[in-house]
Amino acid sequence: PMLNAVTVPDGVDEAKVRARLLSEHSIEIGSGLGPLAGKIWRIGLMGHTARAANVERVLSALAACIK
C-alpha cells in the first residue's frame, strides 16, 4: 500500500511524536483526519521511501519517539 494507517498507542501524544520525528529525524508523517484525528498516523511508503532500509529507519525513529 502507498499509505499506511497506524493506530496511535493509548496514552501517546500523537502530535508530540510527529513533532519529534520531524525535528530529530527529519521524518514527516501525517495525522488522522476527521473522526480519526488523534487516533492514527498516516505513513506514506512510495518510491524511494518504500525501500527496506527506509522502512526500518521510520520504524526505529517512531519507536524511539514513543518512549
C-alpha positions in Angstrom: 0.0 0.0 0.0 1.1 3.6 -0.7 -0.3 4.8 2.6 -0.4 3.0 5.9 -2.7 3.9 8.8 -1.1 3.1 12.1 -3.1 3.2 15.4 -1.6 5.6 17.9 -0.9 3.7 21.2 -3.0 4.6 24.2 -1.5 7.4 26.3 0.7 8.7 23.5 0.5 12.3 22.4 0.5 11.8 18.7 1.3 15.4 17.8 4.4 15.4 20.1 5.6 12.2 18.4 5.1 13.7 15.0 7.0 16.9 16.0 9.9 14.8 17.4 10.1 12.7 14.3 10.4 15.8 12.2 12.8 17.8 14.4 15.1 14.9 15.5 14.9 12.5 12.5 13.7 14.7 9.6 10.8 12.3 9.1 7.3 13.7 8.4 4.2 11.6 8.9 0.6 12.7 8.8 -2.1 12.7 11.4 -5.5 11.2 11.2 -8.2 13.3 9.6 -11.9 13.8 10.6 -13.0 11.2 13.0 -9.5 9.6 13.0 -7.8 12.8 14.2 -5.5 11.9 17.1 -6.2 8.2 16.7 -3.9 7.2 13.8 -0.8 8.3 11.9 -0.7 8.2 8.1 2.7 6.9 6.9 3.4 7.1 3.1 5.6 4.5 1.6 6.1 5.2 -2.1 9.1 5.1 -4.4 12.4 5.6 -2.6 10.8 5.6 0.8 9.4 2.0 0.2 12.9 0.5 0.4 13.5 -1.8 3.3 16.2 0.4 4.8 13.9 3.4 4.9 11.0 1.5 6.3 13.4 0.2 9.1 14.5 3.8 9.7 11.0 5.1 10.1 10.1 2.2 12.5 13.2 2.7 14.6 12.6 6.5 14.8 9.0 6.0 15.7 9.8 3.6 18.4 12.4 6.0 19.9 9.9 8.9 19.8 7.1 6.9 21.5 9.3 6.0 24.5 
